[in-house]
Amino acid sequence: MRQTIKSLAVLAVAGTAAFAAAPAVADDGPTLKAVKERGEVLCGVHQGRYGFAIADSQGKWKGLDVDFCRAVAAAVLGDSEKVKYMPLGSVQRFPALQSGEVDMLSRTTTITLTRDSALGLNFGPPTFYTGTGFMVRKSIGATKVDDLAGAAVCVFPGSTTEKNIAALFASKKMDYKPVVIESSKQLVGAYMSGRCDVLAMDQAGLPGHQQFDASNPADHMIIPGVYSKEPLGVGVRAGDDQWFDIIKWVTHVTFNAEEWGISSKNVDEMKASNDINIQRLLGVKGDLGAKLGLDKEWAYRVVKQVGNYGEIYDSNWGPPLNLERGINELWTKGGLMYGFPMK
């Protein structure tokens, strides 16, 4: 009996050693396989929100959410431009992802318990932290939320903002008139035309509408304060762990690259670094890509073609918006952006 137990123990140790020595190479899951066969990533984005996702007159998309679509395409297809953007309303976005109409949802979507647990979705790390904000015409004389009793408030249906406003006004025992419109263009137009007194959305989205959509930006003001917690992240369908892992680690690449001083401009020179963290990220040492079903240079391409998180932020929130990073700074600078270890 004792010999049998000893033999089993030896086999167990040998099996563990063999398992540890075996390379962990991911097979293509359903989403990655479909993306490779199609040759492009189908990415759900906002219909039009400055800083996050907006199409210019030639139909070229720009924004922080757009850049994370591009980063995934760079990692899995080798080309950040191999993306088809699908503009989605706040009500359309979850059915579009659930049904497979899009591969990923990078659309100013707040990560909540219900969305993460009850909709058949998974969310990657937050790519932007913001909160509910309000813009008003100065002519109504409101300078704080308490001045908005009885106001008509323009808001997207099915959004966390819609629920946040209801809870906020209820807590203050204030009435208001919701003006609920699904189309981003029509919602902003309703506010600008005077159909509603207040435009409510993620506060980070308001400066762009004030500067670019108002005939006279000085006639409007953004009420000070943030009135909810809105961690925004990329959503994918639950059940495809490989695709979920790719989304997660592409995001962490952007955070770590900024922290370690790797940018789109110096990424080729950084391949000569003696820092093992940088060597792993850029595929010089080890083969982290194999664990995701990708090649060695997947993360290198993310940085080379799209940039680190700081570059992504600056390209979308720099001039003329000039939105300070605040809590969207790296954790080393007092913010919340924290890249997980890549090893």
C-alpha positions in Angstrom: 0.0 0.0 0.0 2.8 2.4 1.0 4.6 1.6 -2.3 1.5 2.3 -4.3 1.1 5.7 -2.6 4.7 6.5 -3.3 4.4 5.5 -6.9 1.3 7.7 -7.3 3.1 10.6 -5.8 6.1 10.2 -8.2 3.6 10.1 -11.1 1.9 13.2 -9.9 5.2 15.1 -9.5 6.3 13.9 -13.0 2.9 14.9 -14.5 3.2 18.4 -12.9 6.7 18.9 -14.2 5.6 17.8 -17.7 2.6 20.2 -17.5 4.8 23.1 -16.4 7.3 22.4 -19.2 4.7 22.2 -21.9 4.2 25.4 -23.8 0.8 27.0 -23.4 -0.4 27.8 -26.9 -4.0 28.9 -27.4 -6.0 27.5 -30.2 -8.2 30.0 -32.2 -11.5 30.4 -30.4 -14.7 31.2 -32.3 -14.3 35.0 -32.3 -10.6 35.1 -33.2 -11.2 32.5 -36.0 -14.1 34.6 -37.4 -12.0 37.8 -37.3 -9.1 36.2 -39.1 -11.3 34.7 -41.8 -13.2 38.0 -42.2 -10.0 40.0 -42.2 -11.4 42.8 -40.1 -12.7 43.5 -36.6 -16.3 44.5 -36.3 -16.3 47.2 -33.6 -19.4 48.8 -32.1 -18.9 52.5 -31.3 -20.8 55.6 -30.4 -22.9 57.3 -33.0 -20.9 60.5 -32.4 -19.2 61.7 -29.2 -16.2 63.9 -29.3 -13.1 62.4 -27.7 -14.6 58.9 -27.8 -15.9 58.2 -31.3 -16.7 60.6 -34.1 -16.6 60.3 -37.9 -15.2 63.2 -40.0 -16.7 64.4 -43.3 -14.7 61.7 -45.1 -16.1 59.0 -42.8 -12.8 58.4 -41.0 -13.4 57.6 -37.3 -11.4 59.1 -34.5 -11.6 58.8 -30.7 -10.3 56.9 -27.6 -12.9 54.1 -28.1 -11.9 54.0 -31.8 -8.2 53.6 -30.9 -8.9 50.6 -28.7 -10.7 49.0 -31.7 -7.6 49.8 -33.8 -5.3 48.4 -31.1 -7.1 45.0 -31.2 -6.9 44.9 -35.0 -3.2 45.7 -34.8 -2.7 42.8 -32.3 -4.7 40.1 -34.1 -4.6 41.1 -37.8 -1.3 43.1 -37.9 -3.0 46.2 -39.2 -4.8 48.8 -37.1 -6.9 49.9 -40.0 -8.6 46.6 -40.5 -11.7 47.7 -38.5 -15.3 48.1 -39.6 -17.0 50.6 -37.3 -20.6 50.0 -36.4 -22.3 53.1 -34.9 -24.8 52.0 -32.3 -27.4 53.7 -30.2 -27.5 53.1 -26.4 -30.4 50.7 -26.8 -28.9 48.9 -29.8 -25.5 48.3 -28.4 -26.0 45.2 -26.2 -28.2 43.2 -28.7 -25.7 44.0 -31.4 -22.9 42.4 -29.3 -25.0 39.5 -28.0 -26.1 38.6 -31.5 -22.6 38.7 -33.0 -23.2 41.7 -35.2 -20.0 43.1 -33.6 -17.0 41.4 -32.2 -16.4 44.0 -29.5 -18.2 47.0 -28.0 -16.0 50.0 -27.5 -18.8 52.6 -27.0 -18.6 54.7 -23.8 -20.2 51.7 -21.9 -20.2 51.8 -18.2 -19.2 48.6 -16.4 -21.9 47.6 -14.0 -22.7 44.5 -12.1 -25.9 43.9 -14.0 -24.3 44.3 -17.4 -21.4 42.1 -16.4 -23.5 39.3 -14.9 -26.9 39.3 -16.5 -26.4 40.2 -20.2 -24.0 37.4 -21.2 -21.1 39.9 -21.5 -17.6 40.4 -20.1 -15.8 43.7 -19.8 -12.1 44.4 -20.0 -10.2 46.9 -17.8 -11.6 50.4 -17.7 -10.2 52.5 -20.5 -11.6 55.8 -19.1 -13.1 57.0 -15.8 -15.8 59.6 -15.9 -19.2 60.4 -14.4 -22.6 62.0 -15.2 -22.4 65.7 -16.0 -24.8 68.5 -17.1 -24.5 71.3 -19.6 -27.0 74.2 -19.6 -27.6 77.4 -21.5 -26.5 80.3 -19.3 -29.7 82.1 -20.0 -31.7 79.7 -17.7 -29.6 81.0 -14.7 -28.6 77.6 -13.4 -25.1 77.3 -11.9 -25.5 74.1 -9.9 -27.6 70.9 -9.9 -30.0 72.3 -7.2 -31.0 75.0 -9.7 -32.4 72.4 -12.2 -35.8 71.7 -10.5 -38.4 71.4 -13.2 -35.9 71.5 -16.1 -36.3 69.5 -19.3 -33.3 67.2 -19.5 -32.1 65.6 -22.8 -30.7 62.1 -22.1 -30.1 58.8 -24.0 -32.5 56.0 -23.3 -31.1 52.8 -21.7 -28.0 54.6 -20.4 -26.7 54.7 -16.9 -27.0 58.5 -17.2 -30.8 58.1 -17.5 -30.9 56.1 -14.2 -28.4 58.4 -12.5 -30.5 61.5 -13.2 -33.7 59.8 -11.9 -31.9 58.8 -8.7 -30.2 62.2 -8.2 -33.3 64.3 -8.7 -35.3 61.9 -6.5 -32.8 62.2 -3.7 -33.2 66.0 -3.9 -37.0 65.8 -4.2 -36.9 67.7 -7.4 -39.0 67.2 -10.5 -37.7 67.2 -14.0 -38.9 66.4 -17.5 -36.8 63.8 -19.3 -36.5 64.2 -23.1 -35.3 60.8 -24.2 -33.8 60.5 -27.7 -31.8 57.5 -29.1 -30.0 59.3 -31.9 -26.9 61.2 -30.7 -27.2 63.9 -33.4 -30.9 64.4 -32.7 -30.4 64.5 -28.9 -27.7 67.2 -29.1 -29.8 69.0 -31.7 -32.8 69.0 -29.3 -30.7 70.7 -26.6 -29.1 73.2 -29.0 -32.5 74.1 -30.4 -34.0 74.8 -26.9 -36.2 71.8 -26.8 -34.6 70.9 -23.4 -32.8 73.0 -20.9 -30.1 70.5 -20.0 -27.9 68.1 -21.9 -26.9 65.2 -19.7 -24.2 62.6 -20.4 -20.8 61.5 -19.3 -19.1 64.7 -18.4 -16.1 64.1 -20.6 -18.4 64.2 -23.6 -19.8 67.6 -22.9 -16.8 69.9 -23.8 -16.8 68.7 -27.4 -20.5 69.4 -27.9 -20.1 72.8 -26.3 -17.1 73.7 -28.6 -18.2 72.2 -31.9 -22.0 72.0 -31.9 -23.0 75.2 -30.2 -23.3 78.3 -32.5 -21.8 80.3 -29.6 -20.0 78.1 -27.0 -19.9 81.0 -24.5 -23.7 80.8 -24.2 -23.4 77.4 -22.5 -21.7 76.2 -19.3 -20.9 72.8 -17.8 -22.1 72.6 -14.3 -19.3 71.8 -11.9 -19.1 68.3 -10.4 -19.4 64.7 -11.4 -22.6 63.0 -10.2 -21.9 59.2 -10.6 -19.1 56.7 -11.1 -18.8 55.7 -14.8 -15.9 53.3 -15.5 -16.0 52.8 -19.2 -14.6 49.6 -20.8 -14.7 47.3 -23.8 -17.4 44.7 -23.8 -17.3 41.2 -25.4 -19.6 38.2 -25.4 -19.1 35.8 -22.5 -18.1 32.3 -23.3 -15.0 33.0 -25.5 -12.2 33.3 -22.9 -9.5 33.7 -25.5 -11.1 36.8 -27.1 -11.8 38.2 -23.6 -8.1 37.7 -22.7 -7.0 39.4 -25.9 -9.2 42.4 -25.1 -7.9 42.6 -21.5 -4.2 42.3 -22.4 -4.3 44.7 -25.4 -5.6 47.3 -22.9 -2.9 46.5 -20.3 -0.3 46.8 -23.1 -1.2 50.5 -23.5 -1.0 51.2 -19.8 2.3 49.3 -19.3 3.9 50.8 -22.4 3.3 54.3 -21.0 4.6 53.4 -17.6 7.7 51.9 -19.0 8.4 54.8 -21.4 7.6 52.9 -24.6 5.9 55.0 -27.3 5.0 54.7 -31.0 8.0 57.0 -31.7 10.7 55.0 -29.8 9.3 51.4 -29.8 11.9 50.2 -32.3 14.8 51.5 -30.2 13.2 50.1 -27.0 13.6 46.6 -28.4 17.3 46.9 -27.3 16.3 47.6 -23.7 17.8 45.4 -21.0 14.6 45.7 -18.9 13.0 42.2 -18.9 9.5 43.7 -18.7 10.0 45.7 -21.9 11.6 42.7 -23.6 8.6 40.5 -22.8 6.1 43.1 -23.9 7.8 43.7 -27.2 8.4 40.0 -27.9 12.2 40.1 -27.6 12.1 37.5 -24.8 9.6 34.8 -24.1 6.4 34.3 -26.2 3.5 35.8 -24.4 1.6 36.0 -27.7 1.3 32.2 -28.0 -0.7 32.1 -24.8 -3.3 34.3 -26.5 -3.1 32.6 -29.9 -1.1 35.5 -31.3 2.4 36.0 -32.6 5.4 37.4 -30.7 5.0 41.0 -32.0 1.3 41.5 -31.2 2.0 44.0 -28.4 4.8 45.7 -30.4 2.2 46.4 -33.1 -0.3 47.9 -30.7 2.3 50.5 -29.5 3.8 51.1 -33.0 0.5 51.5 -34.8 -1.7 53.0 -32.1 0.4 54.2 -29.2 0.6 53.9 -25.5 -2.3 55.1 -23.3 -0.8 58.6 -22.9 -0.5 59.0 -26.6 -4.1 57.7 -27.1 -5.4 60.1 -24.5 -3.5 63.1 -25.8 -4.5 62.6 -29.4 -8.2 62.6 -28.5 -8.3 64.9 -25.4 -5.5 67.4 -26.2 -6.2 70.6 -28.1 -8.7 71.9 -28.7 -10.6 70.0 -25.9 -7.7 70.2 -23.4 -9.3 67.8 -21.0 -7.1 67.2 -18.0 -6.4 63.5 -17.4 -7.2 63.6 -13.6 -7.9 60.1 -12.4 -7.2 58.8 -15.9 -3.5 59.3 -15.2 -1.2 56.3 -14.5 -1.2 55.0 -11.0 2.4 56.2 -10.6 1.1 59.7 -11.0 -1.9 59.5 -8.7 -4.4 58.1 -11.2 -6.2 54.8 -11.6 -4.6 53.4 -14.8 -2.7 50.4 -13.7 -1.2 47.8 -16.1 -1.2 44.2 -14.9 2.2 42.3 -14.9 3.0 40.8 -18.3 5.0 37.7 -17.6 
